Amino acid sequence: MASVSENMAYLAGLLDGEGCVTYKKYWDRKRKDRPRKYFCWRIQMEIVMTHKPTIQWCADTFGGKVYEKPRKEHKMQYRWRRSFRDALEIAKAIIPYSVTKKEKLQQVIDHYGDKA
């Protein structure tokens, strides 16, 4: 059984190599009570790969669920995604171990600031 810090380091490595951290502001108009466009934030982290046990480990260890994405002539793709405050909690835990996604993880943490 791996320690908590080993799990965090492993997840940071997976996210650095196979994942994506999204932190962006965009215009939207989905709400019916707001006919005009308004700013929204997309804050999420996602890991996508064809090895289901690895993605299942992410879901079992850090919450969330596994999504399947069938592709016509390729292997089945599996995704694990955490958004907003769930992403914040994970970002705070794995940032010491991250290398390539460290800047984006810090943006997520800074976005919430003292609100978390």
C-alpha positions as CSV (number, residue, x, y, z in Angstrom):
1,M,0.0,0.0,0.0
2,A,1.4,3.3,-1.0
3,S,1.7,6.3,1.3
4,V,-0.2,9.5,0.8
5,S,2.8,11.3,-0.4
6,E,3.6,8.5,-2.9
7,N,0.1,8.7,-4.2
8,M,0.4,12.5,-4.6
9,A,3.7,12.2,-6.4
10,Y,2.4,9.5,-8.7
11,L,-0.7,11.6,-9.6
12,A,1.5,14.6,-10.2
13,G,3.6,12.5,-12.6
14,L,0.5,11.2,-14.4
15,L,-0.9,14.7,-14.7
16,D,2.5,16.1,-15.9
17,G,2.8,13.4,-18.6
18,E,-0.7,12.5,-19.6
19,G,-2.9,15.2,-18.2
20,C,-4.2,18.7,-18.8
21,V,-4.9,21.5,-16.4
22,T,-7.4,24.1,-17.7
23,Y,-7.6,27.5,-16.2
24,K,-9.4,30.0,-18.4
25,K,-12.1,32.6,-18.5
26,Y,-14.5,32.5,-21.4
27,W,-17.8,34.1,-22.6
28,D,-21.0,32.2,-22.2
29,R,-24.7,32.7,-22.5
30,K,-26.3,29.4,-21.3
31,R,-28.4,30.9,-18.5
32,K,-31.9,31.8,-19.5
33,D,-32.1,34.5,-16.9
34,R,-29.1,36.3,-18.5
35,P,-29.8,37.0,-22.1
36,R,-26.4,38.7,-22.6
37,K,-23.0,37.0,-22.6
38,Y,-21.2,36.8,-19.3
39,F,-17.8,35.6,-18.1
40,C,-17.4,32.1,-16.8
41,W,-14.4,30.2,-15.5
42,R,-13.3,26.8,-16.6
43,I,-11.1,25.2,-13.9
44,Q,-10.4,21.5,-14.3
45,M,-7.8,18.8,-14.4
46,E,-8.0,15.8,-16.6
47,I,-6.0,12.6,-17.4
48,V,-6.8,10.7,-20.6
49,M,-5.2,7.4,-21.6
50,T,-6.1,3.9,-22.9
51,H,-5.0,2.1,-19.8
52,K,-8.2,1.8,-17.7
53,P,-6.7,0.5,-14.5
54,T,-4.6,3.6,-14.1
55,I,-7.6,5.9,-14.7
56,Q,-9.7,3.8,-12.3
57,W,-6.9,4.2,-9.7
58,C,-7.3,8.0,-10.0
59,A,-11.0,7.8,-9.5
60,D,-10.8,5.4,-6.6
61,T,-8.0,7.4,-4.9
62,F,-9.0,11.0,-5.6
63,G,-12.8,10.8,-6.3
64,G,-14.7,11.2,-9.5
65,K,-15.5,8.6,-12.0
66,V,-14.1,7.0,-15.2
67,Y,-15.6,8.2,-18.5
68,E,-15.2,6.1,-21.6
69,K,-14.6,7.7,-25.0
70,P,-15.0,5.2,-27.9
71,R,-12.9,5.9,-30.9
72,K,-13.6,4.3,-34.3
73,E,-10.2,2.9,-35.3
74,H,-8.3,3.3,-32.1
75,K,-8.3,1.8,-28.6
76,M,-10.9,2.8,-26.1
77,Q,-9.9,6.0,-24.3
78,Y,-10.6,6.5,-20.6
79,R,-10.8,9.9,-18.8
80,W,-10.7,11.1,-15.2
81,R,-11.6,14.7,-14.5
82,R,-12.0,16.9,-11.4
83,S,-13.3,20.5,-11.6
84,F,-13.4,23.6,-9.6
85,R,-13.0,23.0,-5.8
86,D,-12.3,19.4,-6.3
87,A,-9.4,20.4,-8.6
88,L,-8.3,23.0,-6.1
89,E,-7.9,20.4,-3.3
90,I,-5.9,18.1,-5.6
91,A,-3.8,21.0,-6.9
92,K,-2.8,22.0,-3.4
93,A,-1.8,18.4,-2.6
94,I,0.2,17.7,-5.7
95,I,1.9,21.0,-6.5
96,P,5.1,20.1,-4.6
97,Y,5.6,17.1,-6.9
98,S,4.6,18.7,-10.2
99,V,7.1,19.9,-12.7
100,T,5.5,20.8,-16.1
101,K,2.0,21.7,-14.8
102,K,3.2,23.6,-11.7
103,E,2.3,27.0,-13.1
104,K,-1.2,26.1,-14.1
105,L,-1.8,24.4,-10.7
106,Q,-0.6,27.5,-9.0
107,Q,-3.1,29.6,-11.0
108,V,-5.9,27.3,-9.8
109,I,-4.7,27.8,-6.2
110,D,-4.4,31.5,-6.6
111,H,-7.8,31.8,-8.2
112,Y,-9.5,30.7,-5.0
113,G,-7.0,32.5,-2.7
114,D,-8.5,32.9,0.8
115,K,-11.9,31.7,-0.4
116,A,-10.9,28.0,-0.1
